[in-house]
Amino acid sequence: MADGGGMARRRSEWTRRYGPCTAMLLVQLFYALVDVAQKTANGLGMRPIVFVAYRQAVAAATLLIASLVAGGCSLRQMAVGSRAFALVFAASLAT
């Protein structure tokens, strides 16, 4: 059996080397998906304010899930913090 440390070492090296590029590609992919969804919603006659409300709800749910996963699935120890999460949510609604 191969040792577990070698696999973890290779994974951390890969993350260090290719992580920023992968993150950049994922951000661009998400922007493209939002753009396609917006064009489709506008083509079907959805009002822009309704689309923005749905987009903000999906973003808030995604941020909450990512924060819980990164913080160990505990509301008390969220990676972002409950106050910071509320501020980010309020700021995103204002813009």
MODELLER restraints for C-alpha pairs under 7 A, 6 or more apart:
rsr = mdl.restraints
at = mdl.atoms
rsr.add(forms.Gaussian(group=physical.xy_distance, feature=features.Distance(at['CA:56:A'], at['CA:93:A']), mean=6.99, stdev=0.5))
rsr.add(forms.Gaussian(group=physical.xy_distance, feature=features.Distance(at['CA:60:A'], at['CA:89:A']), mean=6.52, stdev=0.5))
rsr.add(forms.Gaussian(group=physical.xy_distance, feature=features.Distance(at['CA:67:A'], at['CA:78:A']), mean=5.48, stdev=0.5))
rsr.add(forms.Gaussian(group=physical.xy_distance, feature=features.Distance(at['CA:67:A'], at['CA:79:A']), mean=4.92, stdev=0.5))
rsr.add(forms.Gaussian(group=physical.xy_distance, feature=features.Distance(at['CA:67:A'], at['CA:80:A']), mean=5.92, stdev=0.5))
rsr.add(forms.Gaussian(group=physical.xy_distance, feature=features.Distance(at['CA:68:A'], at['CA:74:A']), mean=6.13, stdev=0.5))
rsr.add(forms.Gaussian(group=physical.xy_distance, feature=features.Distance(at['CA:68:A'], at['CA:75:A']), mean=6.83, stdev=0.5))
rsr.add(forms.Gaussian(group=physical.xy_distance, feature=features.Distance(at['CA:68:A'], at['CA:78:A']), mean=5.38, stdev=0.5))
rsr.add(forms.Gaussian(group=physical.xy_distance, feature=features.Distance(at['CA:68:A'], at['CA:79:A']), mean=6.73, stdev=0.5))
rsr.add(forms.Gaussian(group=physical.xy_distance, feature=features.Distance(at['CA:70:A'], at['CA:79:A']), mean=5.82, stdev=0.5))
rsr.add(forms.Gaussian(group=physical.xy_distance, feature=features.Distance(at['CA:71:A'], at['CA:77:A']), mean=5.81, stdev=0.5))
rsr.add(forms.Gaussian(group=physical.xy_distance, feature=features.Distance(at['CA:71:A'], at['CA:78:A']), mean=4.81, stdev=0.5))
rsr.add(forms.Gaussian(group=physical.xy_distance, feature=features.Distance(at['CA:71:A'], at['CA:79:A']), mean=4.61, stdev=0.5))
